[in-house]
Amino acid sequence: MLSENDPAMGISTIFLYDEQYYLPNFCQYIVNVDDPYDDRTATAFYKYRADEKMWFTMDQPIPQRKFDAFCRQMSAIEVEDAVKGQIPVSLTFLQCMDTNKVRDLNVLERWKRMIAL
């Protein structure tokens, strides 16, 4: 799944929430841009080492007109390989989990991992 950490997929998923409490359990890194004392300072930290925060200064916000112009410019770019690939009409649950057998899902191990978090 895209929400799990699978380096083989080469994909990172970003979740945005108003409160850190609402983030899914499997989030590993957290970026907090809501500092009540300084609207330009933010922190980033590894979930299991919250006491080792990295402080950074955020870039200036981009004006909406510049953002729109950038999006229009990027939308004109064509990806050659994208035309060759076909999106399947449907996928089974097991295909999404990259397996052929239910026993390969390791349900008990996954359940224990989620409880431990």
Sine and cosine of phi, psi and omega as CSV:
sin_phi,cos_phi,sin_psi,cos_psi,sin_omega,cos_omega
0.00,0.00,0.47,-0.88,-0.02,-1.00
-0.91,0.41,-0.43,0.90,-0.05,-1.00
-0.99,0.15,-0.17,0.99,0.02,-1.00
-0.99,-0.13,0.42,-0.91,-0.02,-1.00
-0.99,0.14,0.98,-0.17,0.03,-1.00
-0.80,-0.61,0.99,-0.11,-0.04,-1.00
-0.83,0.56,-0.46,0.89,-0.02,-1.00
-0.90,0.44,-0.47,0.88,0.00,-1.00
-0.97,0.23,-0.43,0.90,-0.01,-1.00
0.93,0.38,0.51,0.86,-0.05,-1.00
-0.79,-0.62,0.66,-0.75,0.14,-0.99
-0.90,-0.43,0.61,-0.79,0.01,-1.00
-0.93,-0.37,0.71,-0.71,0.01,-1.00
-0.92,-0.39,0.79,-0.61,0.05,-1.00
-0.94,-0.34,0.71,-0.70,0.02,-1.00
-0.90,-0.44,0.83,-0.56,0.02,-1.00
-0.64,-0.76,0.42,-0.91,0.06,-1.00
-0.96,0.29,-0.47,0.88,-0.03,-1.00
-0.80,-0.60,0.68,-0.74,0.03,-1.00
-0.87,0.49,-0.48,0.88,-0.01,-1.00
-0.84,0.54,-0.52,0.85,-0.06,-1.00
-0.99,0.14,-0.13,0.99,0.01,-1.00
-0.91,0.43,0.58,-0.81,0.05,-1.00
-0.88,0.47,0.46,-0.89,-0.04,-1.00
-0.86,0.51,-0.51,0.86,-0.11,-0.99
-0.99,0.11,0.04,1.00,0.06,-1.00
-0.89,0.45,0.70,-0.71,-0.04,-1.00
-0.97,-0.24,-0.63,0.78,-0.03,-1.00
-0.87,-0.49,0.64,-0.77,-0.05,-1.00
-0.81,-0.59,0.73,-0.68,0.08,-1.00
-0.90,-0.44,0.84,-0.55,-0.01,-1.00
-0.93,-0.37,0.91,-0.42,-0.01,-1.00
-0.96,-0.29,0.21,0.98,-0.07,-1.00
-0.93,-0.36,0.95,0.30,0.04,-1.00
-1.00,-0.03,0.88,-0.48,-0.06,-1.00
-0.92,0.40,-0.30,0.95,-0.06,-1.00
-0.99,-0.16,-0.34,0.94,-0.07,-1.00
-0.50,-0.87,0.92,-0.39,-0.07,-1.00
-0.98,0.20,-0.03,1.00,0.04,-1.00
-0.96,-0.27,-0.22,0.98,-0.06,-1.00
-0.99,-0.16,0.65,-0.76,0.02,-1.00
-0.67,-0.74,0.24,-0.97,0.03,-1.00
-0.78,-0.63,0.47,-0.88,0.10,-0.99
-0.72,-0.70,0.61,-0.79,0.00,-1.00
-0.38,-0.92,0.41,-0.91,0.09,-1.00
-0.98,0.20,0.73,-0.69,-0.12,-0.99
-0.77,0.64,-0.63,0.78,-0.09,-1.00
-1.00,-0.01,0.07,1.00,0.06,-1.00
-0.68,-0.74,0.83,0.56,-0.08,-1.00
-0.89,0.46,-0.35,0.94,0.01,-1.00
-0.98,0.20,-0.17,0.99,0.01,-1.00
-0.96,-0.29,0.91,0.42,-0.05,-1.00
-0.98,0.19,0.55,-0.83,0.11,-0.99
-0.96,-0.28,0.86,-0.52,0.01,-1.00
-1.00,-0.04,0.63,-0.78,0.07,-1.00
-0.51,-0.86,0.35,-0.94,0.02,-1.00
-0.98,-0.17,0.80,-0.60,-0.02,-1.00
-0.96,0.28,0.47,-0.88,0.09,-1.00
-0.93,0.37,0.32,-0.95,0.08,-1.00
-0.90,0.43,0.60,-0.80,0.06,-1.00
-0.86,0.50,0.56,-0.83,0.01,-1.00
-1.00,0.03,0.76,-0.65,0.04,-1.00
-0.87,0.49,0.58,-0.82,-0.06,-1.00
-0.82,0.57,-0.64,0.76,-0.02,-1.00
-0.89,0.45,-0.62,0.79,0.03,-1.00
-0.94,0.33,-0.61,0.79,0.04,-1.00
-0.90,0.44,-0.70,0.71,0.03,-1.00
-0.87,0.48,-0.67,0.74,0.01,-1.00
-0.90,0.44,-0.67,0.74,0.03,-1.00
-0.88,0.48,-0.70,0.71,0.00,-1.00
-0.88,0.47,-0.66,0.75,0.04,-1.00
-0.90,0.44,-0.63,0.77,0.02,-1.00
-0.91,0.42,-0.69,0.72,-0.03,-1.00
-0.94,0.34,-0.51,0.86,-0.05,-1.00
-0.92,0.39,-0.33,0.95,0.00,-1.00
-0.99,0.15,-0.20,0.98,-0.03,-1.00
-0.98,0.20,0.79,-0.62,0.03,-1.00
-0.97,-0.24,0.67,-0.74,0.03,-1.00
-0.98,-0.21,0.89,-0.46,-0.08,-1.00
-0.88,0.47,-0.69,0.72,-0.05,-1.00
-0.92,0.38,-0.42,0.91,-0.04,-1.00
-0.91,0.41,-0.50,0.87,-0.01,-1.00
-0.94,0.34,-0.58,0.82,-0.04,-1.00
-0.94,0.33,-0.61,0.79,-0.07,-1.00
-0.97,0.24,0.53,-0.85,0.03,-1.00
-0.90,-0.44,0.66,-0.75,0.07,-1.00
-1.00,0.08,0.81,-0.59,-0.01,-1.00
-0.90,0.43,0.50,-0.87,0.01,-1.00
-0.91,0.41,-0.63,0.77,0.01,-1.00
-0.44,-0.90,0.33,-0.94,0.07,-1.00
-0.73,-0.68,0.62,-0.78,0.08,-1.00
-0.99,0.16,0.28,-0.96,0.04,-1.00
-0.85,0.53,-0.69,0.73,-0.02,-1.00
-0.91,0.42,-0.58,0.82,0.07,-1.00
-0.90,0.43,-0.65,0.76,0.03,-1.00
-0.90,0.44,-0.51,0.86,0.01,-1.00
-1.00,-0.01,0.07,1.00,0.05,-1.00
0.85,0.52,0.74,0.67,0.04,-1.00
-0.50,-0.87,0.22,-0.98,0.03,-1.00
-0.92,-0.39,-0.25,0.97,-0.08,-1.00
-0.81,-0.59,0.64,-0.77,0.00,-1.00
-0.87,0.49,-0.62,0.79,-0.04,-1.00
-0.90,0.44,-0.38,0.93,0.03,-1.00
-0.97,0.23,-0.12,0.99,-0.01,-1.00
-0.97,0.26,-0.30,0.95,-0.02,-1.00
0.79,0.62,0.79,0.62,-0.09,-1.00
-0.85,0.53,-0.72,0.69,-0.03,-1.00
-0.88,0.47,-0.69,0.73,0.00,-1.00
-0.91,0.42,-0.67,0.75,0.04,-1.00
-0.90,0.43,-0.64,0.76,0.01,-1.00
-0.88,0.48,-0.72,0.69,0.00,-1.00
-0.89,0.46,-0.65,0.76,0.00,-1.00
-0.88,0.47,-0.67,0.75,-0.02,-1.00
-0.94,0.35,-0.58,0.81,0.04,-1.00
-0.93,0.38,-0.62,0.79,-0.02,-1.00
-0.91,0.42,-0.47,0.88,0.00,-1.00
-0.97,0.25,0.00,0.00,0.00,0.00
